[in-house]
Amino acid sequence: MGYRSCELLLVDTLRHGLVLRNLPEDEQMSRRKEALRIAQRALRGRGDLERAFRRLRRVGVFLPEDEEITEALAAVESRLASQD
């Protein structure tokens, strides 16, 4: 059962990644802009860092080379690590 559960989780993760990569470009840019906005609010102390981390990771699936996303993700990760 454990093997089957892991298999299903892997398939679901891959499917989700494919869906994100195949979004129309305007939808990708909209999600990018929203993720950066959420991250900036969180870094200023006016938002949830966990939420910002999740949004930035999702955008990183279809924009892995985007420097702003990468920098924002690093800043959010650093802030999250310092909270622990």
C-alpha positions as CSV (number, residue, x, y, z in Angstrom):
1,M,0.0,0.0,0.0
2,G,2.8,2.4,0.8
3,Y,4.4,1.8,-2.6
4,R,1.1,2.5,-4.3
5,S,0.5,5.7,-2.3
6,C,3.9,7.0,-3.3
7,E,3.2,6.1,-6.9
8,L,-0.1,8.1,-6.8
9,L,1.6,11.0,-5.2
10,L,4.3,11.1,-7.8
11,V,1.8,10.9,-10.7
12,D,-0.3,13.7,-9.1
13,T,2.8,15.9,-8.7
14,L,3.8,15.4,-12.3
15,R,0.3,16.0,-13.6
16,H,0.2,19.3,-11.6
17,G,3.5,20.4,-13.1
18,L,2.4,19.7,-16.6
19,V,-0.8,21.7,-16.1
20,L,1.2,24.7,-14.8
21,R,3.8,24.5,-17.7
22,N,1.0,24.5,-20.2
23,L,-0.9,27.6,-18.9
24,P,-1.3,30.4,-21.5
25,E,1.4,33.0,-21.3
26,D,-0.9,35.7,-20.0
27,E,-2.1,33.4,-17.2
28,Q,1.6,32.6,-16.3
29,M,2.4,36.3,-16.1
30,S,-0.6,37.0,-14.0
31,R,0.4,34.3,-11.6
32,R,4.0,35.6,-11.6
33,K,2.8,39.1,-10.7
34,E,0.5,37.9,-8.0
35,A,3.2,35.7,-6.4
36,L,5.7,38.6,-6.3
37,R,3.0,40.9,-4.8
38,I,2.2,38.3,-2.1
39,A,5.9,37.8,-1.4
40,Q,6.6,41.5,-1.0
41,R,3.7,41.8,1.4
42,A,5.0,38.9,3.4
43,L,8.5,40.2,3.5
44,R,7.2,43.5,4.8
45,G,5.4,41.7,7.6
46,R,2.0,42.2,6.2
47,G,1.4,38.7,4.8
48,D,1.9,35.0,5.3
49,L,5.4,33.8,4.5
50,E,4.2,30.2,4.0
51,R,1.6,31.3,1.4
52,A,4.2,33.4,-0.4
53,F,6.6,30.4,-0.4
54,R,4.0,28.1,-2.0
55,R,3.0,30.7,-4.6
56,L,6.6,31.4,-5.6
57,R,7.3,27.6,-5.9
58,R,4.3,27.1,-8.2
59,V,5.5,30.0,-10.4
60,G,9.0,28.5,-10.4
61,V,7.6,25.4,-12.1
62,F,6.9,27.3,-15.3
63,L,9.4,30.2,-14.9
64,P,12.5,28.5,-13.4
65,E,15.0,31.0,-14.9
66,D,13.1,34.1,-13.7
67,E,15.6,36.1,-11.5
68,E,12.9,38.0,-9.6
69,I,11.1,34.8,-8.6
70,T,14.4,33.2,-7.6
71,E,15.4,36.1,-5.5
72,A,12.0,36.5,-3.8
73,L,11.9,32.7,-3.1
74,A,15.4,32.9,-1.5
75,A,14.4,35.9,0.6
76,V,11.2,34.2,1.8
77,E,13.0,30.9,2.5
78,S,15.6,32.8,4.5
79,R,12.9,34.6,6.5
80,L,11.1,31.3,7.2
81,A,14.3,29.6,8.3
82,S,15.0,32.5,10.7
83,Q,11.6,32.0,12.3
84,D,12.3,28.4,13.3
